[in-house]
């Protein structure tokens, strides 16, 4: 374990992270990424890999760089330096739309549904770019209802009539109906009841284990995130300070107290 100049050393835990196989190529890789809006960088030389079918919990205090990292990965923010690779392909010159077509999806913070559209129309919107055929889109929408049964009861309701939990279910289902390869989520549990959080986390776990979906999950709800994650990565001042198996991170009081505050 070696500390960079002026930065804490990155703890690596006591065991090796779970992996689909030793030869598995990362589904998502970040190499030397530096991002800043003005002045000092928000992300500073960050390197990270997420393997196919792996759930990585991205943790850290407010201002650590979690949201900036996700926005950069999805193409909403341009980096100053470094590379983002999806299945080994450099995304430097790739637009937000092309990243989505290649299988990179994001659910941003704030339950981002189109409130003027119905539940069904939101799900159709999620499937539209991937499935040109009407029958395929109907099948995709049906998958969304299978993920979250409450949405089926509200299919004709406009988004503004949904509860906060229902909106987050819809935002996640809309991303999943297109069967992305990599899913980025920013604080999906924010402001939700524990029962709804448990349901959302269960859907993410089942999707990763059942379909090979790769998930990078930025969360303040550390306990819930680590309960489904394979690894926990902690950011501080835009750099990785901990990268450890989720079980090790959750069980190590010194790491929790030092970096996660509990």
C-alpha positions in Angstrom: 0.0 0.0 0.0 1.6 3.3 -1.1 0.5 6.8 -0.5 0.6 9.4 -3.3 2.2 12.7 -2.4 -0.2 14.7 -0.2 -2.9 11.9 -0.2 -3.8 9.1 2.1 -2.8 5.6 1.1 -5.5 3.5 -0.6 -6.6 0.7 1.7 -7.2 -2.6 -0.1 -8.9 -4.7 2.5 -8.0 -8.2 3.5 -9.2 -10.2 0.6 -9.4 -10.1 -3.2 -12.6 -8.8 -4.8 -14.9 -11.3 -6.3 -14.6 -11.6 -10.1 -16.4 -13.5 -12.8 -13.0 -14.9 -13.9 -9.3 -14.0 -13.9 -9.3 -13.2 -17.7 -12.5 -11.1 -17.6 -11.9 -7.7 -19.3 -13.3 -4.8 -17.4 -16.8 -3.7 -18.6 -15.9 -0.2 -17.5 -12.5 1.3 -16.9 -11.2 4.7 -15.9 -7.6 5.5 -16.4 -5.9 8.6 -14.9 -9.1 10.6 -15.1 -8.9 14.3 -14.1 -12.0 16.5 -14.1 -12.5 20.0 -12.9 -14.9 22.9 -13.6 -12.6 25.7 -12.5 -9.5 25.8 -10.3 -8.5 22.7 -8.5 -9.7 19.4 -10.0 -12.8 17.6 -8.6 -11.5 14.3 -9.9 -7.7 13.9 -9.7 -5.9 11.2 -11.6 -8.6 8.6 -10.8 -8.1 5.0 -12.0 -10.9 2.4 -11.5 -12.1 -0.9 -13.1 -15.5 -2.5 -12.9 -15.8 -6.1 -14.2 -18.8 -7.6 -16.0 -21.6 -8.5 -13.6 -20.0 -6.7 -10.7 -21.7 -4.2 -8.4 -19.3 -1.5 -7.1 -20.5 0.8 -4.4 -19.0 4.3 -4.9 -18.9 5.9 -1.5 -17.6 9.1 0.1 -18.7 12.3 1.7 -20.6 15.1 -0.2 -18.1 16.8 -2.4 -15.9 13.8 -2.8 -16.5 13.7 -6.6 -19.0 10.8 -6.9 -21.6 12.7 -9.0 -18.9 14.4 -11.1 -17.4 11.0 -11.9 -20.7 9.5 -13.0 -21.5 12.6 -15.2 -18.1 12.3 -16.8 -18.5 8.6 -17.5 -21.9 9.2 -19.2 -20.4 12.0 -21.3 -22.1 15.0 -19.7 -18.8 16.4 -18.4 -15.6 16.5 -20.5 -12.4 15.4 -18.6 -9.2 17.4 -18.6 -7.2 14.3 -18.9 -7.4 10.5 -18.8 -9.6 7.9 -20.5 -13.0 6.2 -20.1 -13.3 2.8 -21.7 -16.4 0.7 -22.3 -15.6 -2.9 -23.0 -12.1 -1.7 -24.0 -13.2 1.0 -26.4 -12.1 4.6 -25.6 -15.1 6.9 -25.3 -13.2 10.1 -25.7 -15.0 11.2 -28.9 -18.3 9.6 -28.1 -21.5 11.6 -27.4 -23.9 10.9 -24.6 -26.3 9.4 -27.1 -23.7 7.1 -28.6 -22.7 5.9 -25.1 -26.3 5.0 -24.4 -26.5 3.1 -27.7 -23.4 1.2 -26.7 -25.0 0.1 -23.5 -24.1 2.7 -20.9 -27.1 4.0 -19.0 -27.4 6.4 -16.1 -30.1 7.1 -13.5 -29.2 10.5 -12.1 -30.1 11.8 -8.7 -33.6 13.2 -8.4 -36.0 10.5 -9.7 -35.6 11.7 -13.3 -38.9 10.8 -14.9 -40.8 12.8 -17.5 -43.6 13.9 -15.2 -46.0 14.9 -18.0 -45.9 11.4 -19.4 -47.6 8.3 -18.0 -45.8 5.4 -16.4 -46.2 3.4 -19.6 -45.0 6.2 -21.8 -41.9 6.7 -19.7 -41.1 3.0 -20.1 -41.7 3.1 -23.8 -39.4 6.1 -24.0 -36.7 4.0 -22.3 -37.2 1.2 -24.8 -37.6 3.3 -27.9 -33.9 3.9 -28.9 -33.1 0.2 -28.6 -36.2 -1.5 -30.0 -37.6 -0.1 -33.3 -40.3 -2.8 -33.5 -43.6 -2.3 -31.7 -43.7 -5.9 -30.4 -40.2 -5.7 -29.0 -41.1 -2.4 -27.2 -44.2 -4.0 -25.7 -42.1 -6.9 -24.4 -39.5 -4.4 -22.9 -42.3 -2.5 -21.2 -43.7 -5.7 -19.7 -40.2 -6.4 -18.3 -40.4 -3.1 -16.5 -43.7 -4.1 -14.9 -42.2 -7.4 -13.9 -39.4 -5.6 -12.1 -41.7 -3.4 -10.1 -45.3 -4.6 -9.7 -46.6 -1.2 -8.3 -45.8 0.4 -11.6 -48.3 -2.0 -13.3 -51.1 -0.6 -11.2 -50.1 2.9 -12.1 -49.4 2.4 -15.8 -51.9 5.1 -16.9 -50.9 7.6 -14.2 -48.7 10.6 -15.2 -45.4 10.9 -13.5 -46.3 13.9 -11.3 -49.0 11.8 -9.6 -46.5 9.1 -8.4 -45.0 8.9 -4.9 -41.2 9.5 -4.5 -40.7 5.7 -4.3 -42.7 5.0 -7.4 -40.8 7.7 -9.3 -37.5 6.1 -8.4 -38.8 2.6 -9.4 -39.9 4.1 -12.7 -36.5 5.8 -13.3 -34.7 2.5 -12.6 -37.1 0.4 -14.7 -36.9 2.8 -17.6 -33.1 2.4 -17.6 -33.3 -1.4 -17.3 -35.9 -2.1 -20.0 -33.3 -1.3 -22.7 -31.0 -4.0 -21.2 -27.9 -1.9 -20.7 -24.5 -3.5 -20.2 -23.3 -0.9 -17.6 -25.6 1.1 -15.3 -24.6 4.2 -13.4 -26.8 5.2 -10.4 -26.5 8.4 -8.3 -28.1 8.2 -4.9 -31.1 6.1 -5.8 -32.1 5.7 -2.1 -32.2 9.4 -1.3 -35.3 10.3 0.7 -37.0 6.9 0.3 -38.5 4.6 3.0 -36.4 1.6 4.0 -38.9 -0.8 2.4 -38.6 0.9 -1.0 -34.8 1.1 -0.7 -34.7 -2.7 0.0 -36.8 -3.3 -3.1 -34.6 -1.2 -5.3 -31.4 -2.8 -4.1 -32.9 -6.2 -4.6 -33.7 -5.5 -8.2 -30.2 -4.2 -8.8 -28.7 -7.3 -7.2 -30.9 -9.7 -9.2 -30.1 -7.8 -12.5 -26.4 -8.0 -11.9 -26.4 -11.7 -10.9 -29.1 -12.8 -13.4 -28.1 -10.9 -16.6 -24.5 -9.9 -16.0 -25.4 -6.2 -15.7 -22.4 -4.1 -14.4 -23.4 -1.5 -11.8 -21.5 1.5 -10.4 -23.7 2.7 -7.5 -23.0 6.1 -5.8 -24.7 6.1 -2.5 -24.8 7.8 0.9 -26.7 4.9 2.3 -23.6 2.9 2.9 -25.2 -0.1 4.6 -27.7 -0.7 1.8 -25.1 -0.2 -0.9 -22.5 -2.6 0.7 -25.2 -5.2 1.3 -25.5 -5.8 -2.5 -22.1 -4.7 -3.7 -19.1 -6.9 -4.6 -16.7 -4.1 -3.9 -16.7 -0.8 -2.1 -14.7 2.2 -3.5 -14.3 5.2 -1.3 -13.5 8.6 -2.8 -11.9 11.5 -1.0 -11.0 14.8 -2.7 -11.5 13.2 -6.1 -9.1 10.2 -5.5 -9.7 6.6 -4.5 -8.6 6.1 -0.9 -10.2 2.6 -0.3 -10.9 -0.2 -2.8 -11.9 -3.3 -0.9 -14.4 -6.2 -1.0 -17.7 -4.9 0.3 -17.9 -7.5 3.0 -14.4 -6.5 4.3 -15.2 -2.8 4.2 -18.5 -3.3 6.1 -16.8 -5.5 8.7 -13.7 -3.4 9.4 -14.5 -0.7 12.1 -11.3 1.2 11.4 -12.1 1.6 7.7 -15.7 2.5 8.4 -14.8 5.1 11.0 -12.0 6.6 9.1 -13.8 7.0 5.7 -17.5 6.4 6.1 -18.3 7.9 9.5 -20.1 5.0 11.2 
